Amino acid sequence: MAESLWMIDAFARETLLFASVGLFIGGVDDLLVDLLFLGQRLRQGRRRRLSIATLPPPRSTGRIAVFVAAWDEAAVIGGMLSTALDRYDHDDYRIYVGVYPNDRETIDAVVAVAERDARVRMVIGRRDGPTTKADCLNTVWHAMRRDDAREAVATKAIVLHDAEDVVHAQELRVFDSLIDQYEVVQLPVLPLVHRGSRLVSGHYADEFAESHAKQIVVRTALGAGMPLAGTGCAIAPDVLAMIAQARGGDPFDASSLTEDYELGLRLAELGARGIFARVATADAGTVVAVRAYFPGTMRESVRQKTRWMTGIALAGWDRTGWARPRAFADHWMRMRDRRAPLAVVVLAVAYVAMPLWAMSLVIHWLIGEPASHASAYPTAFWLFVANAALLGWRLALRMLFTGRSYGFREALWSLPRFVVGNLVSLIAAPNAVLRYIGMLRGAAPVWDKTRHEFPDLSPATPPGLECEAAERG
């Protein structure tokens, strides 16, 4: 018994020390971002916010092209296109929808809308799907270039959207104005919380509320490259043409699983000026943002997080490398992007260490023997205290940002959803590693998309939980 107890004590001690050190490093890393954000807000003070009313008028005219890549999106693409046509407040735009010849249902859904409105232009690729989202976007890019040449029209901005997005009525006005000053414009993304999946779908709302209100704000303030969200962003055609010329004609990398993330970094390397645009609307406390349902089941969420982790933290590291020399802020942010697999290992060890430590203490109490390791390693105790404080701070901020975006009720739900997000990452990480190993062995990237749902926007039915919730501050 003594030998077995010694082994339990030793394993509990070492795993807890490993997890405590890892969690402390990650917590301090996050805390630095928080402090930079708070410092920036204090420096800004009462500076006037950008709003629809204060947007400068466009200095140049031109068509805005909206790119939508669609594979197996018959369930949502019709609603997305119809809503965009009804909502967009702009005089000159065209929506390009890329589809595949072997996806008849999606083609029929797009045709049904295109027949009613000539501003929807369907582009059928040459190859059967799925390929990758980037490959589909390249097909759309070439169709737009042919249209521009044939019609003698200069496209002013290219806007990227997903097939399930609920667009904002004023977003094209924002892009039309800001694209005169910047080559890249990214709007906030605010996921919808599904009534039937408050825990799984809601954890995306918590993550994006914090990321797009704090982390990306700090990133751009430090001058680091701004990764694109792949939706709700506008890019100047000239800079995309530069990338296309360097790649033999295609601006989007068809071999990438996360072309949006890589494209943002590539544009920054080329010197493209970017802005994360939080533009207030006439409604009190709201901003121009993109809304959509994210995966609502564990299976679909794990699939999506697996693709993100593979494309950004693993394959993305190989593909994008590091920033230019002495670009310390950019190095730091890329390191944060790539820490997910290691953070999951630390988290997994922590989930094992805590109950093991508790079991060790209980056994010692039952047999009446003091737990020597409990007092012999004060470092573990102080790391535990520090990590508890950092976790409390992290949860408080998560609640704050979720509350600003979705209200007090969702702020409370963000606490259990924090655990759900950790669980999704724990399952996705080994899947990402296996997928990355497959890519190293020559497996072709495939568009492993998740199933989407479009909200009911009819007047009689609310468009999903908190669909029109105000985005505060």
Salt bridges, closest charged atoms under 4 A:
ASP9 OD2 - HIS364 NE2 2.77
ASP9 OD1 - HIS373 ND1 3.76
GLU14 OE2 - ARG13 NE 3.10
ASP29 OD2 - ARG336 NH1 2.86
ASP29 OD2 - ARG339 NH1 2.74
ASP30 OD1 - ARG336 NH1 3.06
ASP30 OD1 - ARG339 NH2 2.79
ASP30 OD2 - ARG394 NE 3.89
ASP34 OD1 - LYS214 NZ 2.61
ASP34 OD2 - ARG394 NH2 2.86
ASP72 OD2 - ARG451 NH1 3.75
GLU73 OE2 - LYS449 NZ 3.75
GLU73 OE2 - HIS452 ND1 2.88
ASP89 OD2 - ARG173 NH1 3.99
ASP92 OD1 - ARG63 NE 3.64
ASP108 OD1 - ARG104 NE 3.10
ASP117 OD2 - ARG119 NH2 2.77
ASP135 OD1 - ARG127 NH2 2.35
ASP147 OD2 - ARG94 NH1 3.37
ASP147 OD2 - ARG121 NE 2.96
ASP147 OD1 - ARG150 NH2 2.57
GLU151 OE1 - ARG63 NH2 3.12
GLU151 OE2 - ARG94 NH1 3.19
ASP162 OD1 - LYS133 NZ 2.57
GLU164 OE1 - HIS452 ND1 3.31
ASP165 OD2 - HIS161 ND1 2.77
GLU171 OE2 - HIS161 NE2 2.59
ASP176 OD2 - HIS90 NE2 2.87
ASP176 OD1 - LYS156 NZ 2.57
ASP180 OD1 - LYS156 NZ 3.29
GLU183 OE2 - ARG273 NH2 2.81
ASP206 OD2 - ARG417 NE 2.76
GLU207 OE2 - HIS203 NE2 3.88
GLU207 OE1 - LYS305 NZ 3.37
GLU210 OE2 - LYS214 NZ 2.69
GLU210 OE2 - ARG394 NH1 3.16
GLU210 OE1 - ARG398 NE 2.74
ASP250 OD1 - HIS142 NE2 2.65
ASP253 OD2 - ARG319 NH2 2.35
GLU262 OE2 - ARG319 NE 2.74
GLU269 OE1 - ARG266 NH1 3.64
GLU269 OE2 - ARG334 NH2 3.22
GLU300 OE2 - ARG303 NH1 3.43
ASP330 OD1 - ARG334 NE 3.47
ASP337 OD2 - ARG219 NH2 2.80
GLU410 OE2 - ARG198 NH2 2.60
GLU410 OE1 - ARG417 NH1 2.79
ASP448 OD1 - ARG303 NH2 2.33
ASP448 OD2 - ARG435 NH1 3.64
GLU453 OE1 - HIS194 NE2 3.09
GLU468 OE2 - ARG87 NH2 3.71
GLU471 OE2 - ARG278 NH2 2.60
